[in-house]
């Protein structure tokens, strides 16, 4: 129980770190502190608070939060190594620790080489991978996961869930490319593009921005298909219907915030909220995907072979079956 609470704390802290990083980019504060790993020659926690003004507040604050997250991740990896009996979960903890170390190094390279777009995009991409790792650890250490609550065996649902997670992650990468190449307002209106369905002219920035908009449509379509499958086939399984409903709501909110980013001319707080909501969409999609794959983890672990499994019959009505797992 306490391990799971700690894992949730690490996940929540990671979300705060993502928001702090978004604020650095939104305010253009990436080079407000020109040295690394020191801050104007001071060690990380020795920098005078009275000097944390303007862009320094955002950049140095981001570094402080990142350091705290790194320390928390060390604690999580050590706790898992000490108390977690599942080897794959222990390995996942060490993977998360390696990811956060690499993330810190990328952050330093970003500053030392004056914010090169490829490195900045890689920094954002790895941040989302680390976020997925800690979300996974928070899920698989929970009591519900151990009890195999709401476990279902639905191959089509698993494929949809994987497709949604992949699409959301690629969409976030496109968003990072838009942010770090300055293409956020390459198309200045929304939902149209220069007053039309398709841009009347093209360049690299416009193409990147428009691809991000098309990606949003693809994500929305996949999420709708996933939610429809959950609601129509597994509507009595609350472990699936609740995150599915949350995911649908977050996608709608994210689309509205995306429009707001353009309407506000990339307002600082709106832009950062867009990044934070994107991370929540990815985390929720991952949570749902993990739950629909729970039956495969049970098989790999050699446990819960006779746990109740919700599997729809030919009419689409969910039923409870014990004993051998039923595969669609």
C-alpha positions in Angstrom: 0.0 0.0 0.0 2.7 2.5 1.0 4.8 1.6 -2.0 1.9 2.3 -4.3 1.3 5.7 -2.6 4.9 6.6 -3.0 4.7 5.6 -6.7 1.7 7.8 -7.1 3.7 10.7 -5.5 6.4 10.2 -8.0 3.9 10.3 -10.8 2.2 13.4 -9.5 5.6 15.1 -9.1 6.5 14.2 -12.7 3.3 15.9 -13.9 4.3 19.0 -12.0 7.8 18.8 -13.6 6.2 18.5 -17.1 4.2 21.7 -16.4 7.3 23.5 -15.1 9.1 22.5 -18.3 6.2 23.8 -20.4 6.3 27.1 -18.5 10.1 27.4 -19.3 9.3 27.0 -23.1 6.2 29.2 -23.0 8.0 32.1 -21.4 11.2 31.7 -23.5 13.3 31.1 -20.4 15.3 28.2 -21.6 18.6 30.3 -21.5 17.7 32.5 -18.5 20.3 30.5 -16.7 23.3 30.1 -19.1 25.3 27.5 -17.1 24.7 23.9 -16.1 24.7 22.0 -13.7 25.3 25.2 -11.6 23.1 28.3 -11.6 25.3 31.4 -12.2 28.1 29.5 -10.5 26.0 28.4 -7.5 25.3 24.8 -6.6 21.7 23.7 -7.3 20.1 24.4 -3.9 22.5 27.2 -2.9 21.2 29.8 -5.4 19.8 32.7 -3.5 16.0 32.8 -3.7 16.0 36.6 -4.0 17.6 36.3 -7.4 14.8 34.0 -8.7 13.1 36.6 -10.8 11.9 36.7 -14.4 13.0 33.9 -16.5 15.4 32.7 -13.8 12.4 31.8 -11.7 11.0 29.5 -14.3 14.4 27.9 -15.4 15.9 27.4 -12.0 12.6 26.4 -10.6 12.4 23.7 -13.3 15.8 22.5 -12.3 14.9 22.3 -8.6 11.7 20.3 -9.4 13.7 18.0 -11.7 16.2 17.3 -9.0 13.5 16.5 -6.5 11.9 14.1 -9.0 15.2 12.5 -9.6 15.7 11.9 -5.9 12.2 10.5 -5.6 12.9 8.1 -8.5 16.1 6.9 -6.7 13.9 6.1 -3.7 11.3 4.4 -5.8 13.9 2.2 -7.6 15.5 1.2 -4.3 12.1 0.5 -2.7 11.1 -1.7 -5.6 14.5 -3.6 -5.5 13.9 -4.2 -1.7 10.3 -5.1 -1.5 8.9 -5.9 -5.0 8.9 -9.7 -5.8 8.2 -9.3 -9.5 11.4 -9.1 -11.4 9.9 -7.2 -14.4 8.6 -4.5 -12.0 12.0 -4.1 -10.4 13.6 -3.7 -13.8 11.0 -1.1 -14.7 12.0 0.9 -11.6 15.6 0.8 -12.7 14.6 1.8 -16.2 12.7 4.8 -14.8 15.8 5.8 -12.9 18.0 5.5 -16.0 15.4 7.6 -18.0 15.4 10.4 -15.4 19.2 10.5 -15.4 19.3 10.7 -19.1 16.6 13.3 -19.1 18.7 15.5 -16.8 21.7 15.1 -19.1 19.6 16.1 -22.1 18.4 19.2 -20.2 21.9 20.2 -19.6 22.9 19.7 -23.2 19.9 21.8 -24.3 21.3 24.7 -22.3 25.0 24.3 -23.1 24.3 24.1 -26.8 21.8 27.0 -26.8 18.5 25.2 -27.3 19.0 23.2 -30.5 15.5 22.1 -31.7 16.4 18.4 -32.1 17.8 18.1 -28.6 14.8 20.1 -27.1 12.4 17.8 -28.9 14.2 14.8 -27.6 14.1 16.2 -24.1 10.3 16.6 -24.4 10.0 13.1 -25.9 12.0 11.5 -23.1 10.0 13.4 -20.5 6.8 11.7 -21.8 8.5 8.3 -21.7 9.5 8.8 -18.1 6.0 9.9 -17.3 4.7 6.7 -18.9 7.2 4.6 -16.8 6.1 6.1 -13.5 2.4 5.9 -14.4 3.0 2.2 -15.1 4.7 1.7 -11.8 1.9 3.4 -10.0 -0.6 1.1 -11.7 1.1 -2.2 -11.3 1.8 -1.7 -7.6 -1.8 -0.9 -6.8 -4.1 -3.3 -5.0 -6.5 -3.4 -7.9 -3.8 -4.7 -10.2 -2.7 -7.3 -7.7 -6.3 -8.5 -7.4 -6.8 -8.5 -11.2 -9.9 -6.4 -10.6 -12.1 -6.1 -13.7 -9.8 -8.3 -15.8 -11.0 -8.9 -19.3 -9.8 -10.8 -22.3 -10.6 -8.9 -25.4 -8.0 -8.9 -28.2 -9.7 -6.2 -30.3 -9.8 -3.9 -27.3 -6.1 -4.5 -26.6 -5.3 -3.6 -30.2 -7.3 -0.4 -29.9 -5.8 0.5 -26.6 -2.2 0.1 -28.0 -3.1 2.2 -31.1 -4.5 5.0 -28.9 -1.3 5.1 -26.7 0.9 5.1 -29.8 -1.1 7.8 -31.5 -1.2 10.1 -28.5 2.5 9.8 -28.0 3.2 10.6 -31.7 0.8 13.5 -31.4 2.7 14.8 -28.4 6.0 14.5 -30.4 4.4 16.6 -33.2 3.3 19.1 -30.6 6.9 19.3 -29.2 8.2 19.9 -32.7 5.7 22.6 -33.3 6.6 24.3 -30.0 10.4 24.1 -30.3 10.5 25.1 -34.0 8.3 28.2 -33.5 5.5 26.9 -35.6 2.8 27.4 -33.1 1.2 30.3 -35.0 2.3 29.2 -38.5 -1.5 28.8 -39.1 -3.0 31.9 -37.4 -6.7 30.8 -37.2 -8.6 27.9 -35.9 -10.5 25.6 -36.7 -9.9 26.8 -40.3 -6.4 27.3 -41.9 -6.1 30.8 -43.4 -9.9 30.8 -43.7 -10.0 27.5 -45.6 -10.1 23.8 -44.9 -6.6 23.4 -46.4 -3.8 26.0 -46.2 -3.5 27.9 -49.5 0.3 27.9 -49.2 2.8 25.6 -47.7 6.2 25.8 -46.0 7.9 23.7 -43.4 6.2 25.4 -40.4 2.8 25.3 -41.9 3.1 21.7 -42.8 4.2 20.8 -39.3 1.4 22.8 -37.7 -1.2 21.3 -40.0 0.1 17.8 -39.4 -0.4 18.4 -35.7 -4.0 19.3 -36.4 -4.5 16.2 -38.5 -3.0 14.1 -35.7 -5.5 15.5 -33.3 -8.3 14.2 -35.6 -6.6 10.7 -35.8 -6.3 10.6 -32.0 -9.9 11.6 -31.5 -11.2 9.0 -33.9 -9.2 6.2 -32.2 -10.3 7.3 -28.8 -13.9 7.3 -29.9 -13.5 3.8 -31.2 -11.8 2.7 -28.0 -14.5 4.3 -25.8 -17.3 2.8 -27.9 -15.8 -0.7 -27.6 -15.5 -0.3 -23.8 -19.0 1.1 -23.4 -20.7 -1.4 -25.7 -19.0 -4.6 -24.7 -17.6 -4.0 -21.2 -20.0 -1.5 -19.8 -20.4 -3.2 -16.5 -16.6 -3.2 -15.8 -16.0 0.0 -14.0 -12.2 -0.4 -14.0 -12.5 0.2 -17.8 -15.5 2.5 -18.1 -14.2 5.1 -15.7 -10.9 5.8 -17.4 -12.5 5.5 -20.8 -15.0 8.2 -19.9 -12.1 10.4 -18.5 -10.1 9.8 -21.6 -13.0 11.0 -23.8 -13.5 14.1 -21.7 -9.8 14.9 -21.7 -9.5 14.6 -25.5 -12.4 17.1 -25.9 -10.8 19.5 -23.5 -7.4 19.2 -25.2 -8.9 20.0 -28.6 -10.6 23.1 -27.1 -7.3 24.2 -25.4 -5.5 23.7 -28.7 -7.8 26.1 -30.4 -7.4 28.5 -27.4 -3.6 28.4 -27.9 -4.1 29.9 -31.4 -6.8 32.3 -30.4 -4.7 33.6 -27.4 -1.6 34.0 -29.7 0.2 31.3 -27.7 -0.7 32.6 -24.3 1.8 31.5 -21.7 -0.6 29.7 -19.4 -2.8 28.4 -22.1 0.2 26.9 -23.9 1.4 25.2 -20.7 -2.0 23.9 -19.9 -2.1 22.3 -23.4 1.1 20.4 -22.6 -0.2 19.3 -19.2 -3.5 18.1 -20.6 -1.6 16.2 -23.3 0.3 14.4 -20.6 -2.9 13.6 -18.8 -4.4 12.2 -22.1 -1.3 10.0 -22.5 -1.3 8.9 -18.9 -5.0 8.0 -19.0 -4.7 6.1 -22.3 -1.8 4.2 -20.8 -3.8 3.4 -17.6 -6.6 2.0 -19.7 -4.2 0.0 -21.9 -2.5 -1.5 -18.9 -5.9 -2.6 -17.5 -7.0 -4.2 -20.7 -3.7 -6.1 -20.9 -3.9 -7.3 -17.3 -4.9 -10.8 -18.4 -1.6 -11.2 -20.4 0.4 -10.1 -17.4 -1.4 -12.7 -15.3 -0.5 -15.4 -17.8 3.1 -14.4 -17.8 3.3 -14.3 -14.0 1.6 -17.7 -13.9 -1.0 -16.4 -11.5 -4.8 -15.7 -11.5 -5.4 -18.4 -14.1 -8.8 -19.0 -12.6 -9.7 -15.4 -11.7 -13.0 -14.2 -12.9 -12.7 -12.8 -16.4 -15.3 -10.6 -18.1 -15.7 -11.8 -21.7 -18.6 -10.8 -23.9 -20.7 -13.5 -25.5 -21.8 -13.5 -29.1 -24.6 -11.0 -28.4 -22.1 -8.5 -26.9 -23.4 -8.8 -23.3 -20.6 -9.0 -20.8 -20.5 -12.2 -18.7 -18.5 -13.4 -15.8 -16.6 -16.6 -16.5 -14.2 -18.4 -14.1 -11.7 -21.0 -15.0 -9.7 -21.0 -18.3 -9.4 -17.6 -19.8 -11.7 -16.9 -22.7 -10.1 -15.3 -25.8 -12.0 -13.5 -28.5 
